[in-house]
Amino acid sequence: MPSRRNILKKVGATGTAAVTISGLSGSAAATPGSIPSNYLTEYQQTGSDYGIDWTYLAGVGWVETQHGQYEAGCDTSSAGAKGPMQFMPSTWDYYGVDGNGDGVADICDYQDAIPAAAYYLTDNGAPDDWDSALYAYNHSWSYVSDVKDAAAYYRDTYGGGGGGDKFVDGDRVTPTADLNTREQPGTGQPIVATISPGEVGEIMNGPTDKGGYTWWGVHWLDRGVWGWSVERYLTDA
């Protein structure tokens, strides 16, 4: 699976992207169904590649097409959206990526569509502001709520966003020692700020494993900064 940096090198589109993405039918009111193993692997790997909580991708995939259930023949919705993550073709022209490295960015291929959805969401506010990112994906606040509910269900069912369950989104934390928070997971990443014990942050993303550590995305409230911090030095505030 290519890294996000390599994926973005393959985009190669210019101009302003369309922002409307519309789902096929919508089963958001129902309890989310299980995730097929191939989709689960792709959601989790893409979440790791993009540094975001994979369960939001799964939430989008469920609400849009029940993880490709309506994908037969790459069906098109009444709004003109296509594929398992329901991209408008004009949006795909900008955000479509070759996620599986086969040389083609295929709107109908889940291995391309899921990374493209991650690219779109991160370009529109995730992980700092999931509400705005999801609203950009589909201009409906009920849609935002449905996706977040599905993501929470999958987080409870399958574990945390990157393989751990010490915290969940919204938990308040504080460091146990002076703690560097970084732009992305990894000890070689640039330091955003050094946070002292007693300062309070809110878990916004994660966990994800990198360099032998488990990392969480934290919005440090007093500083007004967001970054990735090592789990072993975080405790409940």
N, C-alpha and C positions, 0 to 999 in steps of 0.2 A: 504494500500500500504506500503510495507516495506521500511525502510530507506535505503540509499545507503550503510551504514555500514553493515546492516543486509543482504542486497543483496550480498555484496562482500564476506560475510562469507559463502554463499552458492555456490560460484564459484568452489572452490576446485580443480582446474585444475593446472597442472604444465607444465613447458617446454615453448618453444618459440611458440607463436601464429602465424598462417599465417596472412598476412596483406592484402590479396586481397579480396575485396568484390565487387561484380559486379551486376548491376541491370538487370532487364528483358528487357524492351523495351525503356522506356524513353520518357516522354512527356514534357521534360524540356523547349522546345521551346514555348509551349503553356502557356497561362496564367494559373497559378495554380488554381485548382478547390477547392471548399469548402471542409472543413475537416469534415468527419462524426463525430457525437457527441461523440461516444465512443472513437475514435482515439484522438479527441481534448482533452478530459479529461485525457487520458493516456499521451499524449505529455506534457500537462501542469503539471500534477502531477510528472512525471519523471523529468522534468526540475527543479522543486522545490526540489525533492529528491537529485538531483545531483548538484544543485547550478549552473545550466547553463540555457541559454536562450532557452526555449522550441521550439521557432520558427525554430531553426536550425534542431531539430529533425523532425519537420513537413516538412521542406525543403527536408531532406533526404527521408522521407516517400513518399513525392510527386514524386520526381525524380525517385525513385526506383520502386514503384508499384502503384502510385496514391492512397496512403493510403490503400493498400490491394486489390485494384481493380483486380490485376492479381493473387490473392492468392488462387483461387479456386483449391482445392485439393493440396494446397501448391506446386504450380508449381515450377519447377526448370528452371533456365535460361540456355542459351547455355553454359555459363561459369561454371555452376554447383551450382550457388547460389540459396538459397531457402528462402521462407517466406516473410512477408510484408516489412522487412528491408533488405532483400537480403544478408544473410550471407552465405559465403562458410562454408560447414560443418566442415572443419578443424579449421576455425576461431571460429565457434560456440562452438567447444569442449573446447576452452579456455575462451571465453567471454560470453557464454550463461548463463543466470540467470533465476531463478524461480521468476519472477516479481510479480506474483499474489498469490504466497504462496500455490499453489496446489500440491506441491511436485515434479513437473516436470518442467524442463527447455525445453520448446517446441519451436523450431525454427519457427514453423508455427503460433504460438499464439502471437498476437500483444502485449498482456500484458507482455509477456516475451521478445519479440524481441525489443520493443522500449527501455526498460531499458538496454538491452544488448548493443544497439547502443550507449546509453549514456555512458555506462561503456567504450566501445571501444573508443569513441571520447575523453573522459576525460583522458584516458590512453595514448592518442596520441596528447595531447596538449591543448585541450579545457579546460576552456574558454580563456586561455591566448593567444592562437594562433589557431584561427579557420581555417585558411588556411591550416596549417600543419595537423590538425586533420582531416579535410575533404579530403585532398589529401591522407592521410593514408587510409581513408575509401574506396576511389576509386581513383586510380592513374591517374587522368586526371584533368588538370587545368580548362578545360571547365566544367567538373562536379562540381568543387569547385564553379565556377561562377554561375552555374545553381542553386545549392543548396542555395547559399547566396541570389540570386535574389528571389527565392521562399520564403526564410525566411523573407526577407524584405517585400514582398507582404503580408505574413501572419501577420507580425508585424503591418502593416498599417491597415489590415482588422480586426484583432481580438484584437488589442491593444498590449502593451509592453510584453516583454518576461515573466513577472510574475505578471502582473495585475496593470499596471500604464503606463502613457505615458509622464511623465515630460521630460525624456531624451530618446534618441535612441543611438544605438551603434555608436561610432565615435564622439559623442558630447564631447567638451572640458569643464571641470568643475573645480571649485576651492571651497574650504571650506569657510564657513562664520565665522568659529571659529576654534580653534585648534581641530582637528578631528582624533579620533582613526580609523584606517582602520584595519579590522580583516580578519583572514584566511577564515572564512565562515560567512554567515549571523548569527547574534545573539550576544547579549551583553556579553555572557559568552565565546565567542570564543577568542583564543589568538590574541593579538594585533601585527600586522605586523609593523606598524609605526604610529606616530602621525604627521599628515599633517597640515601645517599652512596656513592661508589665503594667497592667492597669488600664491601658488604652483598649478601647472596645471596638471590635470589628464585627461585621455580619457576613456569614458564609453566603457566597453568591454562586459558587461553582465547585466542581470536583466530587470526589477525589480523583487524582490521577497520579500514576507512579512514574518517576523520572530520576535516574541517577541513584537508585537505591533508597529514595525517600518517597513518602506519600505527601502530595501537595494539595492544598485547598486554595481556591480563589476567595479572597476576602476583601470586602469593602471596609477600610478602616475609617470609621465614621468621623472621629474628631479631626483627622488629617484631611479627609475628603479625597483619599487616594484609594486605588484598587490595585491589588497585586496578588501574587502566589506565595504562600507561606508553608513551611514544613509542618506536618501534622504533629510530630513528636513535641513541638514547642508550643502547641496551642492547647488551651483548656477552656472550659465553659466560663463565660463571664458572669 
